[in-house]
């Protein structure tokens, strides 16, 4: 989700706020931690002046706000701690699953000509674009999924009206959404996205749509719901805001045998050949491909687990979302979709991911146990994670929502 992750659930500091009586009466218990100085209807009337100052016509403003009601469920989502805690190996296993790899490989074949054209026009490699597409919308599978995507104006309006900490940001994004409608790029009811207003295949915020959107399919308007436009706009984002460098890999898995862990701080830049002089080696043997590239050394779980030299292009991906784990998952997912191998070094305490068939078995058994997984397609989405967590509670273990070998064994044991 570009443009808002740093303000959302990726950051864990949360505080409670009081809510005005008028807002509470309208929003109910879902807004109990919010602050609004006036009822929503009054805010809509007052905010018209801001829209006019931005150049939004009254006709567009009325079109969007005429029957608009704030989606106050966003307050809990904006402030909530993550529902489940994941170790890095779990995070990667769930996102680089057999289902996602199969889906990504099919998408790669279907869009081979597009990916080649994007590489030529922007210099961004297919691995990164595929990784972003896969992480943000499961290669388009989630773009209109009602469990993940809802109309964005009720969300943005609720945040602009009643979220006090970053109200200016949310007001600006609400205005940006109005500008998208005014330019004729989308109808309000077509604009579906996350709770924070991120839309389409690669999850553009309205500001990104306006300023970095690309009409790459030639229909006269950029759209995050068009695969060519979405990937082209994200390529442009990586270049403009992430300083992506043509022809440079995102990084390499390395071995740090004998290298002090203090060097793996992900801060100090050295050339690959200088790291090699300190004893850093390719994890799979051989020699490095780009010895002059400037890189940082990172050991996310310590030197006993996978370690990496990271180029500027890793940090270009990280500009999309400030989480290091997110960026690693994007880069590794793209590699795996294109035929790359799993990491050479295993994660301490980790385990293999369940196969597609095993995940489907977990879903079938959970469903038979009265725990709804939302289907048995082998994709571990929100409903499957909640069902697993509820089953773990029945088992009497700390629920983390992770469908692993222990959950499969316990389900089989129950028959």
C-alpha positions in Angstrom: 0.0 0.0 0.0 1.9 3.1 -1.1 1.4 6.4 0.6 -0.1 5.4 3.9 1.6 2.3 5.5 3.8 4.5 7.7 0.6 5.9 9.2 -1.2 2.6 9.6 -1.0 -0.7 11.3 2.7 -1.1 10.5 3.4 1.3 13.4 2.5 0.0 16.8 2.3 3.1 19.0 -1.3 3.7 19.8 -3.1 6.1 22.1 -6.8 6.6 23.0 -8.7 9.7 22.3 -12.1 11.1 23.5 -15.0 11.5 21.2 -17.5 14.4 21.0 -21.1 13.6 21.9 -22.3 14.4 18.4 -19.9 12.1 16.8 -20.6 9.3 19.2 -24.3 9.5 18.6 -23.7 9.1 14.9 -20.9 6.6 14.9 -21.8 4.4 17.9 -19.4 2.2 19.8 -17.1 1.7 16.8 -15.8 5.2 17.1 -15.4 5.3 20.9 -11.7 6.2 20.6 -12.2 9.0 18.1 -12.4 12.8 18.3 -14.7 14.9 16.2 -15.6 18.5 16.9 -19.0 18.3 15.1 -21.4 15.8 13.7 -20.5 14.3 10.4 -23.2 16.1 8.4 -21.9 19.5 9.7 -18.4 18.5 8.8 -19.4 17.7 5.2 -21.0 21.2 4.9 -18.0 22.9 6.3 -15.5 20.9 4.3 -17.0 22.1 1.0 -15.0 25.2 1.3 -11.8 23.2 1.4 -12.9 21.3 -1.7 -13.7 24.5 -3.5 -10.3 25.9 -2.7 -8.8 22.7 -4.2 -10.7 23.3 -7.4 -13.4 20.7 -6.8 -16.7 21.7 -8.3 -19.9 21.6 -6.2 -21.3 19.1 -8.6 -18.5 16.6 -7.9 -18.6 17.3 -4.2 -22.4 16.7 -4.1 -22.0 13.5 -6.2 -19.5 12.1 -3.7 -21.0 13.3 -0.4 -24.7 13.3 -1.1 -25.4 10.0 0.5 -22.0 9.5 2.2 -21.9 7.9 5.6 -18.5 7.5 7.5 -17.2 4.0 7.9 -16.3 4.2 11.5 -14.9 0.7 11.6 -11.7 2.2 10.2 -10.9 3.7 13.6 -10.3 0.3 15.2 -8.3 -0.8 12.1 -6.1 2.3 12.1 -5.3 1.9 15.8 -5.4 -1.8 16.2 -2.3 -3.9 17.0 -1.8 -6.6 14.4 -4.3 -9.4 15.0 -1.6 -12.1 14.9 2.1 -12.1 15.7 4.3 -13.8 13.2 7.9 -14.8 13.3 9.7 -13.8 10.1 9.7 -17.4 8.8 6.0 -17.5 9.3 5.5 -14.2 7.6 7.4 -15.4 4.6 5.8 -18.9 4.5 2.3 -17.5 4.5 3.0 -14.9 1.8 5.2 -17.1 -0.4 2.9 -20.0 -0.4 2.4 -22.6 -3.1 -1.0 -21.0 -3.9 0.6 -17.6 -4.4 3.5 -19.0 -6.4 1.2 -20.8 -8.7 -1.0 -17.8 -9.1 2.0 -15.6 -9.7 3.5 -17.9 -12.3 0.2 -18.0 -14.2 0.1 -14.1 -14.1 3.7 -13.9 -15.3 2.9 -16.1 -18.4 -0.2 -14.1 -19.1 1.6 -10.8 -18.9 5.0 -11.7 -20.3 4.9 -9.1 -23.1 3.7 -6.4 -20.6 6.6 -7.2 -18.2 9.1 -7.0 -21.0 7.7 -3.6 -22.2 7.8 -2.3 -18.6 11.5 -3.3 -18.2 12.3 -1.5 -21.5 10.4 1.6 -20.7 11.1 2.0 -17.0 14.1 -0.2 -16.3 12.4 -1.9 -13.4 12.9 -5.7 -13.4 9.9 -8.1 -13.4 10.8 -9.7 -10.1 10.2 -6.5 -8.1 6.9 -5.7 -9.9 5.6 -9.2 -9.6 6.6 -9.2 -5.9 4.6 -6.0 -5.3 1.6 -7.2 -7.2 1.6 -10.5 -5.4 2.0 -8.9 -1.9 -0.5 -6.1 -2.4 -3.4 -7.9 -4.1 -2.3 -11.6 -4.6 -1.9 -10.9 -8.4 -5.3 -9.3 -8.6 -7.2 -11.9 -6.7 -8.1 -9.4 -3.9 -8.8 -6.3 -6.0 -12.6 -6.6 -5.5 -12.7 -9.1 -2.7 -15.2 -7.8 -0.1 -13.3 -9.3 2.8 -10.3 -7.0 1.8 -11.6 -4.1 -0.3 -14.5 -1.7 0.3 -15.7 1.7 -1.0 -12.9 4.2 -0.2 -14.8 7.4 0.3 -16.7 6.2 3.5 -13.3 5.2 4.9 -11.4 8.4 3.9 -14.3 10.6 5.1 -14.4 8.9 8.5 -10.6 9.4 8.9 -10.7 13.0 7.7 -13.6 13.8 10.0 -12.8 11.9 13.1 -9.1 10.9 13.2 -7.3 13.6 15.2 -3.7 12.5 15.1 -3.2 12.8 11.3 -6.3 14.6 10.3 -4.5 16.8 7.8 -3.1 13.8 6.0 -6.6 12.2 5.7 -8.2 15.4 4.7 -5.7 15.7 1.9 -6.3 12.2 0.7 -10.1 12.7 0.8 -9.5 15.8 -1.4 -7.2 13.8 -3.7 -10.0 11.2 -4.1 -12.4 14.0 -5.1 -9.8 15.2 -7.6 -9.7 11.7 -9.1 -13.4 11.8 -9.7 -13.3 15.3 -11.0 -10.7 14.3 -13.6 -13.1 11.6 -14.8 -10.7 8.8 -14.0 -13.2 6.9 -11.9 -16.8 6.9 -10.5 -17.0 7.1 -6.7 -18.6 3.7 -6.4 -15.9 2.1 -8.5 -13.2 3.2 -6.1 -12.7 0.1 -3.9 -9.8 -0.3 -1.6 -8.4 -1.0 1.8 -9.6 0.5 5.0 -7.1 3.3 4.4 -8.1 4.0 0.8 -5.4 2.2 -1.1 -6.7 0.9 -4.3 -6.2 -1.6 -7.1 -3.6 -4.2 -8.1 -0.7 -2.5 -6.4 -2.7 -0.4 -3.8 -2.3 3.2 -4.8 -3.4 5.9 -2.4 -5.3 8.8 -4.1 -2.2 11.0 -4.0 -0.2 8.4 -5.9 -3.0 7.9 -8.5 -3.0 11.7 -9.1 0.8 12.3 -9.2 2.4 9.1 -10.3 -0.4 7.3 -12.2 0.4 6.2 -15.7 -2.0 5.5 -18.6 -0.1 2.5 -19.8 -3.0 0.7 -21.5 -3.9 3.7 -23.6 -7.5 4.1 -22.6 -7.0 7.8 -21.8 -6.8 7.6 -18.0 -4.5 6.0 -15.4 -6.2 3.4 -13.2 -4.9 1.2 -10.4 -7.6 -1.4 -11.5 -5.8 -1.8 -14.9 -2.9 -4.3 -14.6 -0.7 -2.3 -17.1 -1.5 1.0 -15.4 -1.0 -0.4 -11.9 2.4 -2.0 -12.7 3.6 1.1 -14.7 2.6 3.5 -11.9 4.3 1.4 -9.3 7.5 1.2 -11.5 7.3 5.0 -11.7 6.9 5.2 -7.9 10.0 3.0 -7.3 12.0 5.3 -9.6 10.8 8.7 -8.4 10.4 8.0 -4.7 12.6 5.0 -4.1 15.5 5.9 -6.4 15.4 2.5 -8.1 18.5 1.8 -10.3 18.3 0.1 -13.6 20.2 -3.1 -13.9 20.8 -3.6 -10.2 19.5 -6.7 -8.3 17.8 -6.1 -5.0 20.5 -8.0 -3.1 21.9 -11.4 -2.4 21.7 -14.1 0.3 25.1 -14.4 1.9 27.1 -16.4 4.5 28.7 -14.6 7.4 30.8 -17.4 8.9 33.5 -15.7 11.0 32.1 -12.2 10.3 31.2 -10.3 13.5 27.5 -9.8 13.8 28.1 -6.1 14.5 28.6 -5.5 10.8 25.1 -6.7 9.9 23.4 -3.5 11.1 21.7 -2.7 7.7 23.1 0.8 8.0 26.7 0.8 6.8 27.2 1.1 3.0 30.2 -0.8 1.5 30.8 -2.2 -1.9 30.2 -5.9 -2.4 33.9 -6.5 -2.9 34.7 -4.7 0.4 32.2 -6.9 2.2 33.9 -9.9 0.6 37.2 -8.7 2.0 35.6 -8.9 5.5 34.6 -12.5 4.9 31.1 -12.2 3.5 30.4 -14.8 0.8 27.5 -15.8 -1.4 25.3 -18.3 0.5 25.3 -20.7 -2.4 29.0 -20.5 -3.2 30.6 -19.0 -6.3 31.3 -15.3 -6.7 29.3 -12.1 -6.5 27.9 -10.7 -9.8 28.2 -6.9 -9.1 31.3 -6.4 -7.0 31.2 -2.6 -7.2 27.6 -2.2 -6.1 27.1 -0.4 -2.8 25.2 -2.6 -0.3 24.3 -2.9 3.4 24.6 -6.1 5.4 21.5 -7.4 7.2 21.0 -10.4 9.5 17.3 -10.2 10.3 17.3 -13.1 12.9 21.0 -13.2 13.7 23.9 -14.8 11.9 22.5 -18.3 12.4 19.7 -17.5 9.9 19.6 -16.1 6.4 21.7 -13.0 5.9 21.7 -10.5 3.0 23.6 -7.9 1.2 21.0 -5.2 0.2 21.3 -2.8 -2.7 19.5 0.5 -3.2 16.8 -1.4 -5.0 15.8 -3.2 -1.8 15.3 0.2 -0.2 13.3 1.3 -3.3 10.9 -1.5 -2.4 11.0 -0.5 1.2 9.9 3.0 0.1 6.6 1.3 -0.7 6.2 0.2 2.9 8.8 0.9 5.7 8.9 -2.7 7.0 12.1 -4.5 6.3 10.2 -7.8 6.5 7.7 -6.6 3.9 10.5 -5.6 1.5 12.2 -8.9 1.9 9.0 -10.8 1.2 8.3 -8.7 -1.9 11.8 -9.4 -3.3 11.9 -13.1 -2.4 8.3 -13.6 -3.8 9.3 -12.1 -7.1 12.4 -14.3 -7.3 10.4 -17.4 -6.5 7.7 -16.6 -9.0 10.4 -16.4 -11.7 11.9 -19.7 -10.7 14.4 -18.8 -8.0 15.2 -21.1 -5.1 14.3 -20.8 -1.5 16.9 -19.3 0.8 19.9 -21.5 1.3 20.1 -21.0 5.1 17.1 -22.2 7.1 15.5 -20.0 9.8 16.3 -21.1 13.4 13.2 -22.7 14.8 11.4 -22.5 11.5 9.6 -25.1 9.5 8.6 -25.7 5.9 5.4 -24.2 4.6 2.4 -26.4 4.2 1.8 -27.5 0.6 -1.2 -26.4 -1.3 -2.9 -29.8 -0.8 -2.1 -29.6 2.9 -3.5 -26.1 3.3 -6.7 -27.2 1.5 -6.9 -30.1 4.0 -6.6 -27.7 6.9 -9.4 -25.6 5.4 -11.7 -28.6 4.9 -11.1 -29.9 8.4 -11.6 -26.5 10.0 -14.8 -26.1 8.1 -16.1 -29.5 9.2 -15.2 -28.4 12.8 -17.5 -25.4 12.4 -14.8 -22.8 11.8 -15.4 -20.9 8.5 -12.3 -20.5 6.4 -14.1 -18.7 3.5 -13.4 -21.6 1.1 -10.9 -24.4 0.5 -8.8 -23.0 -2.3 -5.5 -23.2 -0.5 -5.1 -19.4 0.0 -4.5 -18.4 3.6 -6.5 -15.2 3.9 -8.0 -13.4 6.9 -10.8 -15.9 7.4 -8.5 -18.9 7.4 -6.2 -17.2 9.9 -9.1 -16.4 12.2 -10.3 -20.0 11.9 -6.9 -21.4 12.7 -6.6 -19.0 15.7 -10.0 -20.2 17.0 -8.9 -23.8 16.6 -5.7 -23.1 18.5 -7.8 -21.7 21.3 -9.7 -24.9 21.4 -6.3 -26.7 21.6 -5.4 -24.5 24.6 -2.3 -22.9 22.9 -1.5 -19.3 22.2 -3.3 -18.4 19.0 -1.1 -17.0 16.3 -3.3 -17.9 13.3 -0.5 -19.7 11.5 -1.5 -22.8 9.7 1.6 -24.9 10.4 2.5 -28.5 10.8 1.2 -28.6 14.4 -2.2 -27.4 13.4 -2.4 -29.9 10.6 -1.4 -32.8 12.9 -3.9 -31.7 15.6 -6.7 -31.5 13.0 -5.8 -35.0 11.7 -5.7 -36.3 15.2 -9.2 -35.1 15.8 -10.4 -36.7 12.6 
